[in-house]
């Protein structure tokens, strides 16, 4: 079997953008402006955990709204995002993801419940994080597979830390973090920001003006410094994701029609959408797309099969081999990823059980040792009392004190004998 390479081509790159900020910093409004620019004439979806606050902007943007209510577990976030992706929305805004960490039923509550189930034993504190962490990793694996662009909003908190100043005295300074900026740290699981394509900090003194936390060199021109996030930023980012070069025409464009057939699996509010007209996404005719498998030459771009059609390769022996469509392979890959996540979760449960058994056994060993020490101490005390009775030693006081009771007993015996 030959292994071939193709020229690297940026096309239909998935975006994962994070906007973090405190109250009044313009997170929701900026996220909607960015989503509107990326989606263009299409409607985008908003998953709202803020009790319907996103609907304040219903008269300014064209979007479909869905309420995500407690408990804010990773599984519920995954269900809502996958439903929006399967419905065909080009962009999904999640406002906010912070509830998955610190909200009702989030990771912190899940850890506390596990810790209580393990008896609040200090030795089990680390093990109580296994189940919440595995659930979060499974959610993140699903997010990285969705075809829709994701815009995640985070609450941010201002953190401080103590450091030694030039004069040796302790001073208060903003907390330094690779996932935050100027002491402002996003409220989320600590590893989530590393998965973002780009992330920004918004502050209340300049609402909507992004301060880059993570911004690669190729994205810097898309967000002019000192300017607020606008629909134009979204259009530029969308063009880059589709393969545009230096602001030119995109090399390939993908439009995804909304699927009414999956509306039953979407929250009621997310189902209020209109179908879009699908457009051609690639070249190809006939029921099967065929290309030649060479040992050194890459398959030309125009020979790539359109979505839904099986990929056929012709071997040097002129034998056609059906590899399945891209969608079939993506489905298999998703199933495999789900099985891996389930296996990891099962391993986490087994590890937690082993830790719990080990903790219980440690307690038994300590209790057994304490009983043995108590028995030894009692035996020693009995032996000391017996020795004192035989040697007529005083049970208390100074051991050098004379035994007056013994002397009195000898005098009494002498008188009786005389």
Secondary structure, DSSP 8 states (H G I E B T S, - for coil): -----------S---EEEEEE-TTS-HHHHHHHHHHHHHTTS-EEEEE-STTGGGGGTTTS-EEEEE--S---HHHHHHHHHHHHHTT-SEEEEE-TTHHHHSTTSHHHHHHHHHHHTTT-GGGTTGGGHHHHHHHHHHHHHHTT-SSEEEEEEEEEE-EEEEE-TTS-EEEEE---TT-BTTEEESS-TTGGGG-SEEEEEETTEEEEEEEEE--GGGGGGS-TTSB--HHHHHHHHHHHHT-STT---S--------GGGGGGS-GGGG----------S---SSSEEEE--SSS---GGGS--TTS-EEEE-TTS-EEEEE-HHHHHHHHHHHHHHHHHHHHHHHHHHHHHHHHHHHHHHHHHHHHHHHHHHHHHHHHHHHHHHHHHHT--SSS-TTS--HHHHHHHHHHHHHH-
